[in-house]
Amino acid sequence: MDFEEAADAVYAAPAADFIATRNELAKQLKAGGDAAASTRLKALRKPTVAAWIANLLARKLPDELDDLLALGDEFREATADLDGERLRDLTPRRHRLLDKLSKEAARLAADEGQKVSPDVGQKLRETLDAALVDPAAGDAVREGRLSSALRHVGFGVVDENGEPSNVTPLTDERRQAARDRRKAQQAETETAEEEREAAHRKQTEQDEREAAERALAKQTFEEAVAAAQAAEAKVEDLDTQLDKAREALSEAQARVHRVGAELDEARRAARDAQKESREARKRYNRL
């Protein structure tokens, strides 16, 4: 094991085991005949909570961190070109990516049993923002050996104690890989958006068909109700006419009955008159 491997192992250890791991590996380096490396390893400082979480993020999600550093390259290019429109487009991406990485780092820390206080969360976000703004800070964060959180203060980047951090160059290959991933993600996003739009159009067409069917059904129902009401009104009118016809028939039958009775009475009276006339003639003849 050389110094680089030992340093990586020390900063990859749980925060509570940092000192013990550092001392044990320093002993191994010294026993292996590399006293200088042992001395250098013993000089490594235990990371603060925010720095430890940033180192954890660098180890667990290196590709996502590379995306942040590549976005920093785009910012610097746009700034050098005085491209205000591009800077305005990049700013929302900056905030979204910082939000995403801060949440992912907090999740990774929680998985390791480390709670993230609001103060630590703020320092972590400042560290990630400093990595985006300053290439040296970005390389230091990417190396995963921070002992202190970083902060961009206008004239440069400092740690929690106001001291500079060590840097390790980030290769062009990793930057290009990050750009390629962003293009793939953008294409995937565009495809997903097209699928959502197609699904929305399909749903809209279905909704319109269903609305038309409901409108037709409503119209048919209303027409059926109107027809039923008209038929009911016609039935009521016919019932009224039938009742009137029945009343007229009853009155006519009553009149017929009365006329018949009067006729019978007149016939009886005529017969009685004829009878009296015959009897009168008989009495006259006897005289």
Buried (B, 14 or more C-beta within 10 A) or exposed (E): EEBEEBBBBBBBBEBEEBEEBBBBBBEBBBEEEBEEBBEBBBEBBBBBBBBBBBBBBBEBBBEBBBBBBBBBBBBBEBEEEEBEEBBEEBEEBBEEBBEBBBEBBBEBBEEEEBEBEEEBBBBBBBBBBBBBBBBBBBBBBBBBBBBBBBBBEEEEBBBBEEEEBEBBEBEEEBBEBBBEBBEEEEEEEEEEEEEEEEEEEEEEEEEEEEEEEEEEEEEEEEEEEEEEEEEEEEEEEEEEEEEEEEEEEEEEEEEEEEEEEEEEEEEEEEEEEEEEEEEEEEEEEEE
